[in-house]
Amino acid sequence: MTKKLTFKIRAKQNENHAVGQSVYVRYYNDNFKANFEKEKDKINEDFDFETFLTNHEKKCIWLGRGLTIDEEPSVQVLEDDKPVKLSSDKIYEISESEIGSDSYDDALKEYHALENIDLNYIIRARWDVEKHNNEILDNDKFFKNTNSYKFADILTMHCKEVTAHTTIEVDDNYSLRDFNIVAAQLDFDHHSLWVYEKTKLELPIYSIDYKGKRQDFDFDIKTGWTADRTFYERKIKKEKYIPSEDDFAASSDTKDEKIIETEDWDLMSELQSAWDSSRLT
């Protein structure tokens, strides 16, 4: 015999009334900037900016889906459509680095200062940065094969309501310990670091793991607050690096000065100004 467990996660409203952010990252082809230069004189005339963007789009990533671990959403579990009594509606997160040599339960108790709570009836989010980032971010739905793109934008929409839900068929003798909410750490992965620096999106939720098998959530989102789109161009910058005696790099084979390359995503000021102006008409 099996049962059906339904998990529902809801964003918690904050003092600004918005409950989360829906964040899209859109990459454009190499002709994006040059073609804008050709068309920019038409901006104040009959120029369809949205069509221009769509025609140059190469890839669109739905990165932030209104729910993040750090914003402390609430969770509900239904067994065959009947509520399961949990010790708390909170998701108890912890990273592998926080567990260390402790047992999982002991580390969780210490990290959240838990007392007098039944750990068999809580929902956990135990995240392994390297494992989950590789599984989630480095695939075709996200940042795989995006290193060559030079132009992108980030669209942020503020949400009124957000609910994530999924239903999983489980054994009769299931344990809630077998489930794990899966999030990604954007400031760890070099593909997404620049997006984190622009958005500060912390530990977005995407899926739930049951006995090693991951299942994506479906997201119901109501937007209606302000939306912001910002355009960026990837720049490779070269800087002179002089290692010091105290620097870890000083122990390498050479202590000579060298030129290092860094990647920055700079604001496309002229295009941004044109876009902002087009929104006012």
C-alpha positions in Angstrom: 0.0 0.0 0.0 1.1 3.5 -0.6 0.0 7.0 0.4 0.1 10.4 -1.2 1.9 13.2 0.6 1.3 16.8 -0.5 3.8 19.5 0.5 2.7 23.1 0.4 5.1 26.0 1.1 3.9 29.5 1.5 5.8 32.7 1.6 5.5 34.8 4.7 4.3 38.4 4.2 6.7 41.1 5.4 6.3 44.7 6.5 6.4 45.9 2.9 3.5 43.6 2.0 5.5 41.9 -0.8 6.2 38.3 0.1 9.1 37.5 -2.2 10.7 38.1 -5.6 10.2 36.4 -8.9 13.6 36.8 -10.7 14.3 36.1 -14.4 17.7 36.2 -16.0 17.6 36.6 -19.8 20.7 36.3 -22.0 21.0 37.9 -25.4 22.9 37.2 -28.6 26.2 38.9 -29.6 24.4 41.4 -31.9 22.2 42.8 -29.1 24.2 45.9 -28.4 25.2 46.7 -32.0 21.6 46.3 -33.2 20.4 48.6 -30.4 22.8 51.2 -31.6 21.2 51.0 -35.0 17.7 51.3 -33.7 18.0 53.7 -30.7 17.0 56.7 -32.7 13.6 55.2 -33.2 13.0 54.7 -29.4 10.7 57.8 -29.2 8.8 56.8 -32.3 7.2 53.6 -33.1 9.7 51.2 -31.6 8.6 47.9 -30.1 11.1 47.4 -27.3 9.6 44.1 -26.1 9.8 42.6 -29.6 13.4 43.8 -29.9 14.3 42.0 -26.7 12.5 38.8 -27.7 14.2 38.7 -31.1 17.6 38.8 -29.5 17.0 36.4 -26.6 19.1 33.3 -26.4 18.2 31.9 -23.0 15.8 32.8 -20.2 16.2 31.4 -16.6 13.5 31.5 -13.9 15.9 31.8 -11.1 13.9 33.2 -8.1 10.5 31.8 -7.7 9.3 33.8 -4.7 10.4 31.4 -2.0 13.8 31.4 -0.3 15.0 29.5 2.8 16.2 32.7 4.6 12.8 34.3 4.4 11.3 31.6 6.6 8.3 30.4 4.6 5.7 28.1 6.3 5.2 24.5 5.3 2.1 22.2 5.4 2.0 18.5 4.8 -1.2 16.6 3.8 -1.5 12.8 3.9 -4.1 11.7 1.5 -5.6 15.2 1.7 -5.6 15.2 5.5 -3.3 17.5 7.4 -0.3 16.0 9.1 0.4 17.4 12.6 3.9 18.9 12.5 6.0 20.0 15.5 6.3 23.4 13.7 5.4 24.9 10.3 8.9 26.1 9.9 11.5 24.6 7.6 14.6 23.8 9.6 17.6 24.4 7.3 21.2 23.5 7.9 24.2 23.2 5.5 26.6 20.2 5.5 29.4 22.6 6.7 27.4 23.4 9.8 26.9 19.7 10.6 30.6 18.8 10.6 31.4 15.8 12.8 28.2 16.1 14.9 25.2 13.9 14.3 22.5 15.5 12.1 20.0 15.9 14.9 22.6 17.3 17.4 23.8 19.8 14.8 20.2 20.8 14.0 19.3 21.3 17.7 22.4 23.5 18.3 22.0 25.5 15.1 18.4 26.4 15.8 18.6 26.3 19.6 15.8 23.6 19.7 14.4 22.3 22.9 11.4 20.1 23.6 10.5 19.5 19.9 9.9 16.2 18.2 12.4 16.0 15.3 10.4 13.3 13.7 7.7 15.8 12.8 9.6 18.6 11.3 10.5 19.4 7.7 14.2 19.8 7.0 16.4 21.5 4.4 19.8 20.0 4.6 21.8 21.5 1.7 25.1 20.5 0.3 26.4 23.5 -1.6 28.5 21.7 -4.1 26.1 18.8 -4.7 22.9 20.8 -5.1 24.5 23.6 -7.1 25.8 21.1 -9.6 22.4 19.3 -9.8 20.4 22.5 -10.0 22.4 25.3 -11.5 24.6 23.5 -13.9 21.9 22.2 -16.3 20.1 23.3 -19.3 17.3 25.0 -17.3 19.8 27.2 -15.6 23.3 28.3 -16.2 24.8 25.5 -18.3 26.5 26.9 -21.4 26.1 30.6 -20.4 29.7 31.5 -20.1 30.0 32.8 -23.6 27.1 35.3 -23.4 28.1 39.0 -23.3 24.7 40.6 -22.6 21.9 39.9 -20.1 19.2 41.5 -18.1 17.6 40.7 -14.7 13.9 41.1 -14.3 12.7 41.3 -10.7 9.0 41.2 -9.9 7.6 41.6 -6.4 5.0 39.0 -5.4 1.8 39.4 -3.5 1.3 35.6 -2.9 3.5 32.6 -3.5 2.8 28.9 -2.9 4.9 26.0 -3.9 3.3 22.5 -4.0 4.0 18.9 -5.1 2.5 15.5 -4.3 4.7 12.4 -3.8 3.6 8.8 -3.6 5.2 7.2 -0.5 5.3 3.9 1.4 2.9 3.3 4.2 5.7 3.4 6.7 7.3 6.6 5.4 9.2 9.0 7.7 9.3 12.8 7.4 13.0 12.3 8.0 13.2 11.0 4.4 12.3 14.4 2.9 14.6 17.3 2.3 13.8 20.7 0.8 16.4 21.5 -1.8 17.8 25.0 -2.4 20.8 26.5 -4.2 23.4 28.9 -3.0 24.0 31.4 -5.7 27.0 33.1 -4.2 29.0 29.9 -4.3 28.7 29.1 -8.0 30.8 31.2 -10.5 28.0 30.9 -13.1 25.5 32.7 -10.8 27.7 34.8 -8.6 27.2 37.9 -10.7 23.4 37.5 -10.4 23.7 37.1 -6.6 25.7 40.3 -6.4 23.0 42.2 -8.2 19.9 40.6 -6.5 21.2 39.2 -3.1 18.9 36.2 -3.8 19.6 33.9 -0.9 18.9 30.1 -1.1 16.0 30.0 -3.5 13.8 26.9 -3.1 13.2 24.6 -6.2 12.4 21.1 -5.2 12.1 18.4 -2.5 14.2 15.2 -2.2 12.6 11.9 -1.1 15.1 9.0 -0.5 17.6 10.5 -3.0 15.0 11.3 -5.7 14.4 15.0 -6.4 11.0 16.3 -7.4 10.4 19.9 -8.5 7.8 22.1 -6.9 5.0 23.7 -8.9 4.8 27.4 -8.1 1.6 29.5 -7.9 2.6 33.2 -8.0 0.6 36.4 -7.9 2.6 39.5 -8.9 1.3 43.0 -8.9 3.9 45.1 -7.2 6.6 46.9 -9.0 8.8 45.2 -11.5 12.4 46.2 -12.4 14.5 45.2 -15.4 18.2 46.0 -15.5 20.5 45.4 -18.5 24.2 44.3 -18.1 27.2 43.7 -20.3 29.9 41.3 -19.4 33.4 42.9 -19.3 36.7 41.1 -18.8 39.0 43.4 -16.9 42.7 43.0 -16.5 44.5 44.0 -13.3 48.1 43.9 -12.2 48.6 41.5 -9.3 51.7 41.7 -7.1 51.8 38.9 -4.5 53.1 39.7 -1.0 55.0 37.5 1.3 51.9 37.0 3.4 49.8 36.1 0.5 48.9 32.5 -0.1 49.9 33.0 -3.8 53.4 33.9 -2.7 54.1 30.2 -2.1 53.5 29.4 -5.8 56.2 28.8 -8.3 56.7 32.5 -9.2 56.5 35.7 -7.2 56.6 37.9 -10.2 54.0 40.4 -11.1 51.3 39.1 -13.3 48.1 40.2 -15.0 44.9 38.6 -13.8 41.6 38.7 -15.5 38.3 39.3 -13.7 34.8 39.2 -14.9 32.3 42.0 -14.2 28.8 42.7 -15.4 28.4 46.4 -15.9 25.3 48.4 -16.4 24.4 49.2 -20.0 23.6 52.8 -19.2 22.4 54.0 -22.6 20.1 51.0 -23.2 18.9 51.2 -19.6 17.9 54.8 -20.0 16.1 54.1 -23.2 14.2 51.2 -21.6 13.2 53.2 -18.5 12.0 56.1 -20.8 9.9 53.7 -22.9 8.1 52.5 -19.7 6.9 56.0 -19.0 5.1 56.4 -22.3 
